[in-house]
Amino acid sequence: MVRNIALLGSTGSIGTQTLDVARRHPDKVKVVALAAGRRGAEALAQAKEFGVRSVALGKESPGLEVPAGVDVSYGAQAVADLVALPEVDVVVNALVGAAGLRASYETLRAGKVLALANKESLVVGGDLIMPLAAQVDEQRRIEGLAPAHGPAGALMPIDSEHGAIYQCLIGEAKREVARLWVTASGGPFRGRTREDLRDITAAQALAHPTWNMGPKITIDSSTLMNKGLEVIEAHHLFDMPYDRISVVVQPQSAIHSMVEFTDGSVKAHLGTTDMRIPIQYALSYPERWDAPVEPLDFTALGSLEFAAPDTDTFKCLALARAAGERGGTLPCAMNAANEVAVAAFLEGKGSYLGIAECVEAVMETHDVEAVESIDQLLEIDAWARRIAAENVC
Ligand SMILES: NC(=O)c1ccc[n+]([C@@H]2O[C@H](COP(=O)([O-])OP(=O)(O)OC[C@H]3O[C@@H](n4cnc5c(N)ncnc54)[C@H](OP(=O)(O)O)[C@@H]3O)[C@@H](O)[C@H]2O)c1
């Protein structure tokens, strides 16, 4: 069966790797719509290569040469509208930040499969998105689109940790799951003290030891905010209470995550550190297709190390977990503050340690509400961005 995909964030790290998967499996994946932000010319070149007719760009780019037969629309609504095109079966949401929330929501509302890299969607709007995903799962079962065994596949995680847990859980009873172990590389500053981190520059923080990713997630990985966002993502995706989600540093990034069961058994998912594997699995489920990368060579791997994360030095992990545990609209405010602080750090306007301080200041100011609607979340996101801008330090 060919999957017709709309790829949101096609010019980014996950976006271009998704196109690599599509190039390798043209008989299984057809790209039918593309969305990007500022890199309009790149998105149009992709449209030409893959014969895509519908392109949405977040930002108007004057002087773009639009190939014949390609329809280009502009703005956030245009990006969200792509997901409802009748020819789209699967939406790969590889947008960065809370900007991806509406597209995730509209994808599931339109009854389509959501292959989700944009973890911020779940961090901010998990309370709205998961019930929608359950409805689409149910619909897929009724229509005979779900596999005979395992999850119905309406919401497929692309994050390698969540893809790993997803696979470890297949065939298991929920009541027999004791704990999820989310692995972390520890980032480029593992083992450093707060004093060592005082003068860290963006260039230093952008050099991640094991993964090659977009700038925002690379900074989030170095502060361990990324792991905090992933804890919240795991809570929503797998309906797991926070006290049964643990983070462990696994510097080689060979173990992508683990599930512990009530009898003390642990299943771990291992593999080469290449995002095309989890991207491809999110598209191939319940099948497995040929790997686009060399398999892991255990004889060359050497040792596997494990350590507890240092949440005194890397406060963002503790802040995100606290936001998740409190719930409601706090993760939305926390996430927006982090986006502002990270952007300021990348522009040289804020310090590295100031990222956590800014996030904490916004979390302390926010009056938490129960999550009710996308519009409410977008309002809180905008409020948190204003407060965060005043607290960049
Ligand atoms: N990279 C990884 O290895 C990895 C792994 C796991 C999860 N993730 C998650 O995947 C998501 C994407 O990460 P990434 O590393 O691929 O980021 P990235 O390289 O920065 O790419 C982001 C993409 O989103 C587009 N975009 C940004 N704002 C937009 C807007 N307002 N409207 C339309 N398009 C917009 C960008 O377009 P332009 O570049 O054209 O502006 C780009 O195509 C994040 O949520 C991240 O946490 C990434």
The ligand as an ORCA input file, in Angstrom:
! r2SCAN-3c Opt
* xyz 0 1
  N      16.367     16.578     14.254
  C      16.210     15.459     14.931
  O      17.055     14.567     14.870
  C      14.988     15.266     15.781
  C      14.859     14.079     16.510
  C      13.690     13.875     17.237
  C      12.700     14.825     17.254
  N      12.866     15.984     16.567
  C      11.802     16.986     16.599
  O      11.382     17.230     15.277
  C      10.975     18.593     15.123
  C      11.790     19.209     13.996
  O      13.155     19.211     14.369
  P      14.313     19.506     13.319
  O      15.571     19.200     14.030
  O      14.034     18.819     12.037
  O      14.163     21.094     13.157
  P      14.735     22.035     11.999
  O      15.877     21.382     11.326
  O      14.941     23.357     12.621
  O      13.518     22.100     10.970
  C      12.308     22.726     11.267
  C      11.439     22.765     10.040
  O      10.238     23.479     10.356
  C      10.048     24.530      9.388
  N       9.340     25.620     10.040
  C       9.726     26.285     11.154
  N       8.795     27.212     11.467
  C       7.822     27.105     10.536
  C       6.591     27.783     10.305
  N       6.198     28.763     11.119
  N       5.841     27.416      9.251
  C       6.250     26.430      8.416
  N       7.407     25.751      8.587
  C       8.172     26.102      9.623
  C      11.443     24.892      8.951
  O      11.367     25.578      7.706
  P      12.556     26.570      7.194
  O      13.834     25.916      7.572
  O      12.265     26.592      5.734
  O      12.347     27.887      7.866
  C      12.064     23.498      8.853
  O      11.642     22.874      7.655
  C      11.204     19.244     16.482
  O      10.017     19.238     17.216
  C      12.214     18.329     17.157
  O      12.117     18.357     18.556
  C      13.971     16.213     15.829
*
